[in-house]
Amino acid sequence: MKLELRPRRRLMAIGFTMPAPDFDLSPITGWTREHWLALADQQLLAVRPYFSPRKATIRLSGRPSSSGVVSDGLEGFARTFLLAAFRVAGEGGDDPHGHVDLYREGLLQGTQGDGPEAWLPITDRSQPMVEAASIVLGLQITKAWLWDTLGGDEQAQVAAWLQGSSRSTCVDNNWVLFQVMIAEFLAGAGFEHNERQIEHGLQRLEDWYAGGGWYRDGDNGGTGDFFDYYCGWAMHLYPILWAEFAAGRYPEADRRLDLYRTRLAAFLEDHVRFFGSNGAPIFQGRSLIYRYAAVAPLFMGEAIAATPLNPGQTRRIASGAAKYFLDGGAYDDGLPSLGWFGAFEPMTQGYSGPASPYWTSKAFVGLLLPADHPVWTAVEEPSPFEGDDGLKHAEAPNYLLHSTAADGIARLLNHGSDKYYAPGPDDPLYRRLAYSSHTAPLFTTHPVDNHFAVLNDSGTPSRRAKTHRPKAWHQQAASWHAPVWDDTDDPADSPWRVATGTAAAGGYELRVHAVVSHVASGLAVRDGGYALAGSRPVENRDGVLSDGRLHTAIWPLYGYTGVGTYRAEGASPLGELAACGYLEGQLSGKRSCFASLVYLGGEPPAWVPPAVGRPVFDVLDDDSRIGARLALGSGQVLEVSFAF
């Protein structure tokens, strides 16, 4: 059973009027370039009622961001302008809806410092710096139809606002690339700019390169690692576009473009594994309200010949992602919600406001590829992992990427991304043991799903602090951390160590955990499986949970003494009622080992571990290595072995 939202022959799609599907050119999604153009136009037309009188802001209703409603209005302008720019530039200036005229008017009003709709200035670490990067990108690609039509005084007025970036500091993460883009635009337009910001931003990018095409999003003072979709829609996207714009002006632009091309090609070998056959990206990392912006690096790979995919596969994945959210209800009366489908505030960040989701505009970079490009003319083909199961260890983020062709589920088994700054609650978007394209973590105070914890005397689960990397064997991943329980605990002082190793095949995951402590303890431990959610209660059929489409289970193999089901309401962006299975065991002595088998699939599991005895299971626990070997009924063998 492949869990795929099959294209439906209809014209209406949740608030938008879309073209009829073309199943000859696109036999899987039905989408063509016309659908992308229509989706761009429909979004731009949907926000028009929310323009301020002089067109400098777009103010949508909803919870304001931490930057305030004035900044949010600029965000609405900037992010939809980027969408308009990709749409108009992609059609060679053809603009039947007059998008450029509206944004030209708003640009001049917003940069008029003493005007009634003047934008906030760009200052140190301020949100206008972020939005200015979208504005200059839009101005770069629509130069002939917007920037070149401005008078000299008007261009100077826009430049004066942008030059606030030249005098400002930024957050030391992907924000440095915003300053690179702003400075490059000013340089290309002949205005005073801060060249040092370009050099600094490009150097910081090198500092954060982790290998295999992966960038960290900042170094966070060395306390933890951020690996998430920003690697694709920021750390790869901006440098490549910068190199294209800087060619002929910046001496090393061409050399850097070759470097970025090589890195993008390596990254896409992993990134293509982040999409399920239903179109959904794996639910991991912050800013997930940007949704199908995750396909931007796929289009960039086509643009600069840096992709492992053929053009029909690229369009299939990209269109599948956009269609997944459109058909799933991500747009309410034409406006995107702060959530996955509908609004779900717990998954948002404080910096997100009502217009923030329009960073989906980055996906429309694909429209810069002309209508006769193979990405639009080739017949759509399945992604590489719709015909065969996939398993790959991504070394830089220490992910085990596992996909199953039968149900189209993509999984990320996480041993490297922790978003760890200092003691604090586990972030459900970073610190779970596993994520998938078809499930989402539960946003609860104390994590249960896909989380291994030591329970203290009051039953409070330990937190997964900064992850460290022991040596793991082929096609496996492992990590260890020093658990803490509250905000006053310092992992450096913890007498505890928890190590976990994972192997996967056929929708099954073998997890092996070792808990070591220098203090005597009879505390309990808990290991949770995937959470399912929907509008009806998740069913439990002999320990296998089901929402009617998905099936999941977690079975004890070694060390556990109890099983249970955890249920929650209002904790999942995928449905009001959620549940996950869990196991419990008891620590014994200074070193205790536990092993579990986890399943997630579109059909009930074809094989379950024997209820009595463990003839198919062996565990290794010696002074230098933890290991386990499990033979599945299909003949496949899962083996975990890691040093600890």
Salt bridges, closest charged atoms under 4 A:
GLU4 OE2 - ARG6 NH1 3.55
GLU4 OE2 - ARG316 NH2 3.35
ASP41 OD1 - ARG87 NE 2.70
ASP41 OD2 - HIS97 NE2 3.63
ASP41 OD1 - HIS99 NE2 2.87
GLU75 OE2 - ARG79 NH2 3.14
GLU91 OE2 - ARG33 NH1 2.36
ASP101 OD1 - ARG104 NH1 2.74
GLU131 OE1 - ARG79 NE 3.05
ASP148 OD1 - LYS143 NZ 2.94
ASP172 OD2 - ARG204 NH2 2.63
GLU184 OE1 - ARG249 NH2 2.74
GLU195 OE1 - HIS193 NE2 2.56
GLU195 OE1 - ARG249 NH1 3.27
GLU206 OE1 - ARG263 NH2 2.74
ASP207 OD2 - ARG204 NH1 2.69
ASP217 OD2 - ARG286 NH2 2.84
ASP219 OD2 - ARG204 NH2 3.08
ASP225 OD1 - ARG216 NE 2.82
ASP228 OD2 - ARG286 NH1 3.02
GLU252 OE1 - ARG255 NH2 2.93
GLU252 OE1 - ARG256 NE 3.93
ASP258 OD1 - ARG261 NH1 2.76
ASP270 OD1 - LYS392 NZ 2.58
ASP327 OD1 - ARG10 NH2 3.28
ASP327 OD2 - LYS323 NZ 2.47
GLU345 OE2 - ARG63 NH1 3.79
GLU386 OE2 - ARG316 NE 2.64
ASP426 OD1 - ARG431 NH1 2.90
ASP426 OD2 - HIS451 ND1 3.54
ASP427 OD2 - LYS419 NZ 3.10
ASP449 OD2 - ARG432 NE 3.30
ASP487 OD1 - ARG463 NH1 2.76
GLU509 OE1 - ARG511 NH2 3.70
ASP527 OD1 - ARG511 NH1 3.16
ASP527 OD2 - HIS513 NE2 3.05
GLU539 OE1 - ARG541 NH2 2.51
ASP621 OD1 - ARG591 NE 2.77
